[in-house]
Amino acid sequence: IEGDRVVGLEEKPKAPKSNLINAGLYLFPADIFALIDRTPKSPRGEFEITDSIRLLMADREVYAYRLPDPWIDVGRPWDLLEANAILMRGLKGRIDGEVAKGATLAGEVVVEAGARVLDGAYVQGPTFIGRDSEIGPNCFVRPSTTIGRKCKVGNASEVKNSIVMDGTHVPHQNYVGDSILGERCNLGAGTKVANLRLDEENVKVPWRGRMIDTGLRKLGVIMGDDVKTGINASIDVGTIIGEETFIGPGAVARGVIAPRSRIY
């Protein structure tokens, strides 16, 4: 980029010429569609929008807007945890729901309308609690946690640095750390999620046919929608569970589990 004018653009270069990225937001003239029709496949065998933009640059000047805030790619599920933590840094606490006298909110905590934080709950900010959710009694919600609508985090449960999506229940004696739980999941009593390897090395997961290093020392589970676990089920570090899967009582889930699986 020279000033604000784009002078070069390359898709996934092996040797980047700058530390700038294309964040993927565009305002195009209508004739971009004709240029897209003229765009050949790239050496990767794909039609690249960046090639179409280069055709546009041959005809006119193209300008870039530098984003003032942090940017992160979320192409992999666990990237959402880092993105969530970044968003949380600017969270301003507010209470629109109910907080019992025996509950404790520490730091920046949002409690949306209809949500309830019950006696004995201890919530450390930054944390977001969505509309009509119930937190407590006697649970621990730790920083950088986002809890969606109509969720439950119940007695003797602990949730840390996680995303809990709408309608999901972490109801009693559960531990969920550094994890993403999809919508309408239910953890049976005593279900625990491991998030740290015993050797404390980075967590590695199978991804697109190969084992990759996530770069994370702690990573729990990536859980699809409508997953249910039985009592005292255990979920290993870096596990990916497909939607509508059942993990039976006392079972151990690890690796990549296909959607609609039954693990006993």
Beta strands, then each sheet from edge to edge (+ up, - down):
strand 1: 94-95
strand 2: 98-99
strand 3: 104-106
strand 4: 109-111
strand 5: 116-117
strand 6: 122-124
strand 7: 127-129
strand 8: 134-135
strand 9: 140-141
strand 10: 145-147
strand 11: 152-155
strand 12: 158-160
strand 13: 163-164
strand 14: 169-172
strand 15: 175-177
strand 16: 180-181
strand 17: 192-193
strand 18: 204-207
strand 19: 210-213
strand 20: 221-223
strand 21: 228-229
strand 22: 234-235
strand 23: 239-241
strand 24: 246-247
strand 25: 252-253
strand 26: 256-257
strand 27: 262-263
sheet 1: 1+ 4+ 7+ 10+ 13+ 16+ 20+ 23+ 26+
sheet 2: 2+ 5+ 8+ 11+ 14+
sheet 3: 3+ 6+ 9+ 12+ 15+
sheet 4: 17+ 22+ 25+
sheet 5: 18+ 19-
sheet 6: 21+ 24+ 27+
end
